[in-house]
Amino acid sequence: MKFLSFFGHLNIDVKLGVLNLPMPGEATSVKNLNNVYAGTAGNFAFVSKSLGVDYDLYAAVSRSTHSGFLDFLRQRNIDYKHIKILMMTRDQFVT
């Protein structure tokens, strides 16, 4: 049986909607904010799932930063048993 393996990152892209782009040094209000789950490995997994292709997804993420992404995968029945889930807090990433 053939299958694919994806090794890579799972990014969370943050999309901000604004009424207009500010000039340098100015600020503007954010109309809406959305998280978009992506990353090379994530995108390949989404496409493979939609095509019915078997695959394994390998990545490493922190539960504190990627809990929403993991929920997103779970809700779409995307297997994440090979994702290493670290229990680090955001403060532990700062050096």
C-alpha positions as semicolon CSV with decimal commas, in nm:
position;residue;x (nm);y (nm);z (nm)
1;M;0,000;0,000;0,000
2;K;0,133;0,342;-0,093
3;F;0,101;0,644;0,130
4;L;0,262;0,984;0,184
5;S;0,454;1,120;0,480
6;F;0,474;1,491;0,553
7;F;0,750;1,634;0,770
8;G;0,725;2,005;0,829
9;H;0,571;2,291;1,009
10;L;0,218;2,378;1,113
11;N;0,182;2,756;1,096
12;I;-0,091;2,975;1,231
13;D;-0,134;3,270;0,997
14;V;-0,303;3,568;1,160
15;K;-0,522;3,772;0,923
16;L;-0,616;4,123;1,028
17;G;-0,891;4,315;0,853
18;V;-0,857;4,693;0,862
19;L;-1,059;4,972;0,702
20;N;-0,746;5,134;0,559
21;L;-0,370;5,093;0,576
22;P;-0,210;5,344;0,811
23;M;0,073;5,574;0,712
24;P;0,411;5,514;0,882
25;G;0,384;5,608;1,250
26;E;0,003;5,595;1,248
27;A;-0,228;5,334;1,399
28;T;-0,559;5,199;1,277
29;S;-0,841;4,991;1,421
30;V;-0,864;4,620;1,349
31;K;-1,206;4,532;1,207
32;N;-1,160;4,155;1,238
33;L;-0,894;3,902;1,327
34;N;-0,882;3,540;1,207
35;N;-0,643;3,251;1,258
36;V;-0,577;3,050;0,943
37;Y;-0,423;2,708;0,997
38;A;-0,158;2,628;0,738
39;G;0,212;2,548;0,705
40;T;0,366;2,320;0,447
41;A;0,290;1,994;0,630
42;G;-0,055;2,116;0,732
43;N;-0,150;2,219;0,379
44;F;-0,036;1,884;0,236
45;A;-0,239;1,702;0,501
46;F;-0,552;1,907;0,420
47;V;-0,522;1,833;0,048
48;S;-0,442;1,464;0,099
49;K;-0,742;1,423;0,327
50;S;-0,970;1,589;0,072
51;L;-0,839;1,356;-0,202
52;G;-0,867;1,043;0,012
53;V;-0,490;0,978;0,001
54;D;-0,337;0,799;0,303
55;Y;-0,062;0,998;0,474
56;D;0,129;1,046;0,797
57;L;0,180;1,396;0,935
58;Y;0,498;1,465;1,134
59;A;0,564;1,793;1,315
60;A;0,638;1,932;1,661
61;V;0,420;2,197;1,824
62;S;0,351;2,344;2,166
63;R;0,011;2,276;2,317
64;S;0,003;2,634;2,449
65;T;0,039;2,789;2,102
66;H;-0,125;2,525;1,881
67;S;-0,422;2,394;2,081
68;G;-0,661;2,556;1,831
69;F;-0,473;2,397;1,541
70;L;-0,493;2,054;1,706
71;D;-0,868;2,102;1,758
72;F;-0,897;2,201;1,391
73;L;-0,724;1,877;1,286
74;R;-0,936;1,668;1,524
75;Q;-1,263;1,820;1,395
76;R;-1,166;1,728;1,039
77;N;-1,061;1,373;1,131
78;I;-0,701;1,445;1,032
79;D;-0,471;1,199;1,206
80;Y;-0,210;1,374;1,420
81;K;-0,072;1,079;1,617
82;H;0,280;1,149;1,482
83;I;0,279;1,515;1,589
84;K;0,506;1,573;1,889
85;I;0,305;1,789;2,129
86;L;0,528;1,979;2,371
87;M;0,400;2,117;2,701
88;M;0,602;2,439;2,684
89;T;0,456;2,776;2,774
90;R;0,507;3,088;2,564
91;D;0,746;3,226;2,827
92;Q;0,979;2,928;2,778
93;F;1,032;3,024;2,413
94;V;1,176;3,364;2,506
95;T;1,552;3,366;2,565
